[in-house]
Amino acid sequence: VNELQNITSAEVIVPRDQTPDDNDEVIVKIVGHFFASQTAQRKIREIVQQVKQQEQKQQAGAMTLQRSK
């Protein structure tokens, strides 16, 4: 989050006590001028996409290991 704030010049607030909803989503508050907040949103989306891709690769690897047993 600190790196994201440094890169975008926007304040990014992720509540620590928030639990994900049914869609595994949490509310992130972004404060800053328009360009900074848009950049922060785009970077957050990129990070989420990368995490989802890593999870899919891990699941595919786990399935491959199960089949080879």
Secondary structure, 3 states (H helix, E strand, C coil): CHHHHHHHCCEEECCCCCCCCCCCCCCCEEECCHHHHHHHHHHHHHHHHHHHHHHHHHHHHHHHHHHHC
